[in-house]
Structures are given as C-alpha cells and as structure tokens.
Amino acid sequence: MLAVLPFQNLTGDPKEEYLADGLTEQMISQLGRLHPEQLGVIGRTSVMGYKHSDQRLDQIGRELSVQYVLENSLRGSGDHLRVTVQLLQVQDQTHLWAQDYDYRPRDILNLEDDVARAVAGDPNPFDSATASRFDSRASRQSEAFDAYMEGRFFFDRDNSGDLKRAVKRLRTGD
C-alpha cells in the first residue's frame, strides 16, 4: 500500500497552491491505475488531511496502514518548475528512490507519467493500449488542465467567493 502525500508548494507563491493540489490528485490517480492488483494507492480525501502536517512518517504510515509513502514538493522560478519526488519505506523511514523533475509549466502534464514509470521500476510498464491513453492525455492543452486544477482548488475551499471563482474557471478557463 502506498500513500501519495500532498505536494508541498515551496514556490513561495500561494497562487500555486492549486497546482500542488492538482498534482497530488493526478499522481494518486495515475499510480492507482498502474498495477492495482499489486499496488494499492490511498485515496485523495484520506491523504489531503496531511497537507501542511508535521506528523512523523511512521505515524502517518500507521494511520493509513501503508508500507510506502511518496513525498513530493514543487518549486518554481520564472518559466521553470522543479518537482522532487521521494519514495520512502515507512517501517524504517529509508529512501528507496528519489528524483527531481524539471519542467516548463506548459509541460507539467508529462510529470505524472514520468513519476509513475519510475515508481513502478520499469521504463515502460504499460501495454500499448494503456500507453496510448496516457499519450493522448498528455497532448491536451496545458491551459485547460491548469484551469481545471485551479477550479478544483477554489471549489474545495468552499466559501462563496471561491465558489464563484471555481465556477468561472471550470466553465470558461478564465
């Protein structure tokens, strides 16, 4: 069992919080589709309670009944995003794998595919039908993806001003 902890927004820009939340959701979804018979991935609603949490990894592991945790952070500077992903074993809190990914904001859709392949330990773990689904998703316009993630972020905050902003972003991408 694996828990994908919420991405930490280390960009210094609170406006990028929606991107961190959207990446968390997408990473959970992507990893959950990898090999569900071999790798169980804890759902978004269960892990989002650990956003901005300072709980120890062993405590999170016990509460979620997971053996592995994926810790993530997002940094940015100008037209550059760096995502750091670390796979940790809960039992002894050791790093099993860690990687930095550098992207331009418009290329961020490729992140989930790259990380999912790396976590699976296979450079091409997908059959041709699965691979084509990922390729077609990655080819979507990043502006639409960005609008969706920002809309979800405002919707989840659940106050009237944010709800109006969420509806506007989800309907028009504005």
Secondary structure in CASP SS format (residue, H / E / C, confidence):
PFRMAT SS
TARGET T0000
AUTHOR 0000-0000-0000
METHOD secondary structure of the structure
MODEL  1
M C 1.00
L E 1.00
A E 1.00
V E 1.00
L C 1.00
P C 1.00
F C 1.00
Q E 1.00
N E 1.00
L C 1.00
T C 1.00
G C 1.00
D C 1.00
P H 1.00
K H 1.00
E H 1.00
E H 1.00
Y H 1.00
L H 1.00
A H 1.00
D H 1.00
G H 1.00
L H 1.00
T H 1.00
E H 1.00
Q H 1.00
M H 1.00
I H 1.00
S H 1.00
Q H 1.00
L H 1.00
G H 1.00
R C 1.00
L C 1.00
H C 1.00
P C 1.00
E C 1.00
Q C 1.00
L C 1.00
G C 1.00
V E 1.00
I C 1.00
G C 1.00
R H 1.00
T H 1.00
S H 1.00
V H 1.00
M H 1.00
G H 1.00
Y H 1.00
K C 1.00
H C 1.00
S C 1.00
D C 1.00
Q C 1.00
R C 1.00
L H 1.00
D H 1.00
Q H 1.00
I H 1.00
G H 1.00
R H 1.00
E H 1.00
L H 1.00
S C 1.00
V C 1.00
Q C 1.00
Y E 1.00
V E 1.00
L E 1.00
E E 1.00
N E 1.00
S E 1.00
L E 1.00
R E 1.00
G E 1.00
S C 1.00
G C 1.00
D C 1.00
H C 1.00
L E 1.00
R E 1.00
V E 1.00
T E 1.00
V E 1.00
Q E 1.00
L E 1.00
L E 1.00
Q E 1.00
V C 1.00
Q C 1.00
D C 1.00
Q C 1.00
T E 1.00
H E 1.00
L E 1.00
W E 1.00
A E 1.00
Q E 1.00
D E 1.00
Y E 1.00
D E 1.00
Y E 1.00
R C 1.00
P H 1.00
R H 1.00
D H 1.00
I C 1.00
L C 1.00
N H 1.00
L H 1.00
E H 1.00
D H 1.00
D H 1.00
V H 1.00
A H 1.00
R H 1.00
A H 1.00
V H 1.00
A H 1.00
G C 1.00
D C 1.00
P C 1.00
N C 1.00
P C 1.00
F C 1.00
D C 1.00
S H 1.00
A H 1.00
T H 1.00
A H 1.00
S H 1.00
R H 1.00
F H 1.00
D H 1.00
S H 1.00
R H 1.00
A H 1.00
S C 1.00
R C 1.00
Q C 1.00
S H 1.00
E H 1.00
A H 1.00
F H 1.00
D H 1.00
A H 1.00
Y H 1.00
M H 1.00
E H 1.00
G H 1.00
R H 1.00
F H 1.00
F H 1.00
F H 1.00
D H 1.00
R H 1.00
D C 1.00
N C 1.00
S H 1.00
G H 1.00
D H 1.00
L H 1.00
K H 1.00
R H 1.00
A H 1.00
V H 1.00
K H 1.00
R H 1.00
L H 1.00
R H 1.00
T H 1.00
G C 1.00
D C 1.00
END
